[in-house]
Amino acid sequence: MSHNAKVHYLSRTTFDPNDSTVQAQAIVDAEMNKRMDLVHQLAVRLSALEATIAAVNAARHAAIAAGWTEEQLLDLGLGAVENSKQSGGRRVARSEGEATAGATPAEELAG
C-alpha cells in the first residue's frame, strides 16, 4: 500500500456505528415490506379466484338443475372448473353440521 492510499476507516469524518445499523435496518425493512406486499397481493388474488370458482360452480349446478347435462355444457365449451382449494393446499375447517355429507361446494352454495 502506498503512502498516498486512503483507508476509509482512517478518514477524518466521524464514523458512527449506529448510523450503519439504522441504514442496514432500513434496507432490511424495505425488503421485508416488499415481500409482505407481494404475499398480500397473492392472497387477495387467490381469494378472488376462489370466490369466482365458487360462483361458476354454483351456476353450473343451477344449469344442471334446470335440465342441462354435463355433456351439453361441455359441447357449449363450458367445461368444469377445477377446485382451487385442492391446488392451494389450504383446507377450510367445518363442523359436521355446516356441510351436507357428500355435498360438493357448488351444491352447498346452490342449495
Secondary structure by P-SEA (a helix, b strand, c coil): ccccccccccccccccaaaaaaaaaaaaaaaaaaaaaaaaaaaaaaaaaaaaaaaaaaaaaaaaaacccaaaaaaacccccccccccccbbbbbccccccccccaaaaaac
